[in-house]
Amino acid sequence: MPLALYGHPFSSYTQKSLVALYENGTPFEFRCLGADAPQHSAEWLRRWPLRKFPLLVDGERNIVETSVIIEYLQLVHPGPVRLLPADPLAALDVRFLDRFFDLYVMSPVQHAVDGALTGDPVKRREGLARAENRLDLAYAWLEGQLAGRTWAAGADFTLADCAAAPALFYADWTHRISEAFPVLRAYRARLLGRPSFARAVQEARRFRPLFPLGAPDRD
């Protein structure tokens, strides 16, 4: 039975998992959650009633949380691209950066998106203002952290870059990365040029009208 991934192409965390799968050419079936495929939603909720996606299914094993999904793929379905270094300390650095992109870049974006989804102009402004403040701090830290590096943790593409790609993609839509951060802007451009992420972006393109803050006409 092939692997199955339940999620939505426009979801940042679904994209994070897709990047890992595409990097290694791992065979899987994508089961898009939405009104067009109610059977997928029913099976997803049966397997994971906490209503979070993506969900990776491998036989009778259900794997949730994107970082765990990617580590599971490396352990059970390894490919030519090693997304976690073999060295424990190097792997720890990668895991830290993975958490940084999820918690300090993607979480503020989600807060702004949630505010906009309420339809309340006050909550929209408050959510966006909070996100902008937090993202400015994250951008400044990343500008120094990424100096001299091709990818988040160094020369190799890793789990941290799987997290960074969708996080910075939507963060820049939410609060533009200014020209004061040329290293970070160049890193985001490299991520967009990575075939695995470029594919995920293209597959989600038709859903851009769903972005409640307004998707810019770029990327």
C-alpha positions as CSV (number, residue, x, y, z in Angstrom):
1,M,0.0,0.0,0.0
2,P,1.5,3.4,-1.0
3,L,1.9,6.2,1.4
4,A,-1.0,8.6,1.6
5,L,-0.9,12.3,2.6
6,Y,-4.0,14.0,3.6
7,G,-3.9,17.8,3.4
8,H,-4.5,20.8,1.2
9,P,-2.1,22.3,-1.4
10,F,-2.4,25.9,-0.1
11,S,-1.6,24.9,3.5
12,S,1.9,25.8,4.6
13,Y,2.3,22.7,6.7
14,T,1.1,20.5,3.9
15,Q,3.6,22.1,1.6
16,K,6.3,21.5,4.2
17,S,5.6,17.8,4.0
18,L,5.3,17.8,0.2
19,V,8.7,19.4,-0.1
20,A,10.2,16.5,1.8
21,L,8.4,13.9,-0.3
22,Y,9.3,15.7,-3.6
23,E,13.0,16.0,-2.6
24,N,13.4,12.3,-2.5
25,G,10.9,11.3,-5.2
26,T,9.0,9.3,-2.6
27,P,5.9,7.6,-4.1
28,F,2.7,8.6,-2.4
29,E,-0.9,9.4,-3.0
30,F,-2.1,12.9,-2.2
31,R,-5.6,13.0,-0.8
32,C,-6.8,16.6,-1.0
33,L,-9.2,17.7,1.8
34,G,-12.1,19.7,0.6
35,A,-15.8,19.7,-0.5
36,D,-14.8,17.9,-3.8
37,A,-13.7,14.8,-1.9
38,P,-15.8,14.2,1.2
39,Q,-14.5,10.6,1.5
40,H,-11.0,11.9,2.1
41,S,-12.3,14.2,4.9
42,A,-14.2,11.4,6.5
43,E,-11.2,9.1,6.5
44,W,-8.9,11.9,7.8
45,L,-11.2,12.6,10.7
46,R,-11.6,8.9,11.5
47,R,-7.8,8.6,11.7
48,W,-7.1,11.9,13.4
49,P,-10.2,13.5,15.1
50,L,-8.1,16.4,16.4
51,R,-8.8,17.9,12.9
52,K,-5.2,18.9,12.1
53,F,-3.4,18.3,8.8
54,P,-1.4,17.1,7.1
55,L,-1.7,13.5,8.1
56,L,0.6,10.8,6.6
57,V,-0.7,7.3,6.5
58,D,1.6,4.3,6.1
59,G,-0.5,1.2,6.2
60,E,-2.2,1.3,9.6
61,R,0.2,3.8,11.0
62,N,-0.9,7.4,11.2
63,I,1.8,10.1,11.5
64,V,1.0,13.7,12.3
65,E,2.9,16.9,12.9
66,T,5.1,17.9,9.9
67,S,8.5,17.7,11.6
68,V,7.7,14.1,12.8
69,I,6.4,13.2,9.4
70,I,9.6,14.2,7.8
71,E,11.7,12.4,10.4
72,Y,9.6,9.3,9.9
73,L,10.1,9.5,6.1
74,Q,13.9,9.5,6.6
75,L,13.7,6.6,9.0
76,V,11.3,4.4,7.2
77,H,11.3,5.6,3.6
78,P,14.8,7.1,3.1
79,G,15.9,8.6,-0.2
80,P,19.0,10.2,-1.6
81,V,18.5,13.6,0.1
82,R,19.2,13.2,3.9
83,L,17.0,15.8,5.6
84,L,18.4,15.2,9.1
85,P,22.2,15.0,9.5
86,A,23.7,11.8,10.9
87,D,25.7,13.8,13.5
88,P,23.5,14.3,16.6
89,L,24.6,17.9,17.3
90,A,24.2,18.9,13.6
91,A,20.8,17.3,13.7
92,L,19.9,19.3,16.8
93,D,20.8,22.5,15.0
94,V,18.5,21.5,12.1
95,R,15.7,20.7,14.5
96,F,16.1,24.1,16.2
97,L,15.9,26.0,12.9
98,D,12.9,23.9,12.0
99,R,11.1,25.0,15.2
100,F,12.2,28.6,14.6
101,F,10.5,28.7,11.2
102,D,7.4,27.1,12.5
103,L,7.1,29.0,15.7
104,Y,8.6,32.4,15.0
105,V,7.8,32.9,11.3
106,M,4.7,30.7,10.4
107,S,2.9,31.2,13.7
108,P,2.8,35.1,13.4
109,V,1.5,34.7,9.9
110,Q,-1.2,32.4,11.1
111,H,-2.2,34.9,13.8
112,A,-2.6,37.6,11.1
113,V,-4.6,35.2,8.9
114,D,-6.8,34.2,11.7
115,G,-7.5,37.9,12.5
116,A,-8.5,38.5,8.9
117,L,-10.7,35.5,8.7
118,T,-12.9,36.8,11.5
119,G,-14.2,39.5,9.2
120,D,-13.7,42.0,12.0
121,P,-11.6,45.0,10.9
122,V,-10.3,45.6,14.4
123,K,-9.2,42.1,14.8
124,R,-7.6,42.1,11.4
125,R,-5.6,45.2,12.2
126,E,-4.5,43.9,15.6
127,G,-3.5,40.5,14.2
128,L,-1.5,42.1,11.4
129,A,0.2,44.5,13.7
130,R,1.2,41.8,16.1
131,A,2.5,39.7,13.2
132,E,4.5,42.5,11.8
133,N,6.3,43.1,15.1
134,R,7.1,39.5,15.6
135,L,8.2,39.0,12.0
136,D,10.5,42.0,12.1
137,L,12.3,40.3,15.0
138,A,12.5,37.0,13.2
139,Y,13.8,38.6,10.0
140,A,16.5,40.5,11.8
141,W,17.7,37.4,13.5
142,L,17.6,35.3,10.3
143,E,19.6,38.0,8.4
144,G,22.6,37.3,10.7
145,Q,22.0,33.6,11.1
146,L,22.0,32.9,7.3
147,A,25.0,35.0,6.4
148,G,27.5,32.9,4.4
149,R,25.1,29.9,4.2
150,T,23.4,28.5,1.1
151,W,20.6,26.8,3.1
152,A,19.3,27.3,6.6
153,A,21.8,25.0,8.4
154,G,24.7,25.3,5.9
155,A,25.6,23.7,2.6
156,D,22.9,21.0,2.7
157,F,19.1,21.2,2.2
158,T,17.5,19.9,5.3
159,L,14.3,19.6,7.4
160,A,14.9,23.3,8.3
161,D,14.5,24.4,4.7
162,C,11.4,22.3,4.3
163,A,10.0,24.4,7.1
164,A,11.5,27.7,5.9
165,A,10.1,27.5,2.3
166,P,6.4,27.9,3.0
167,A,6.9,29.9,6.2
168,L,8.9,32.6,4.4
169,F,6.7,32.4,1.3
170,Y,3.6,33.4,3.3
171,A,5.5,35.7,5.7
172,D,6.6,37.9,2.8
173,W,3.0,38.1,1.7
174,T,1.9,39.1,5.2
175,H,4.7,41.5,6.0
176,R,7.2,42.1,3.1
177,I,10.8,41.3,3.8
178,S,12.4,44.7,3.3
179,E,15.6,45.5,1.4
180,A,17.3,45.9,4.8
181,F,17.5,42.1,4.8
182,P,19.2,41.2,1.5
183,V,20.6,37.8,2.8
184,L,17.1,36.7,3.9
185,R,15.5,37.9,0.6
186,A,18.1,36.0,-1.4
187,Y,17.5,32.8,0.7
188,R,13.8,33.1,0.1
189,A,14.5,33.4,-3.6
190,R,16.7,30.2,-3.5
191,L,13.9,28.4,-1.8
192,L,11.4,29.4,-4.5
193,G,13.9,28.1,-7.1
194,R,14.3,24.7,-5.5
195,P,12.3,22.3,-7.7
196,S,10.6,20.6,-4.8
197,F,9.1,23.8,-3.5
198,A,8.5,25.3,-6.9
199,R,6.3,22.3,-7.6
200,A,4.4,22.8,-4.3
201,V,3.9,26.5,-5.1
202,Q,2.6,25.8,-8.6
203,E,0.2,23.1,-7.4
204,A,-1.3,25.6,-5.0
205,R,-1.4,28.6,-7.4
206,R,-5.1,28.3,-8.2
207,F,-6.0,28.6,-4.5
208,R,-4.4,32.1,-4.1
209,P,-7.8,33.9,-3.9
210,L,-8.3,32.1,-0.6
211,F,-5.5,34.1,1.1
212,P,-7.5,36.4,3.4
213,L,-4.9,39.2,3.5
214,G,-4.8,39.4,-0.3
215,A,-2.2,37.4,-2.3
216,P,0.3,39.7,-4.0
217,D,0.7,39.4,-7.8
218,R,4.2,37.8,-7.5
219,D,6.0,34.6,-6.7
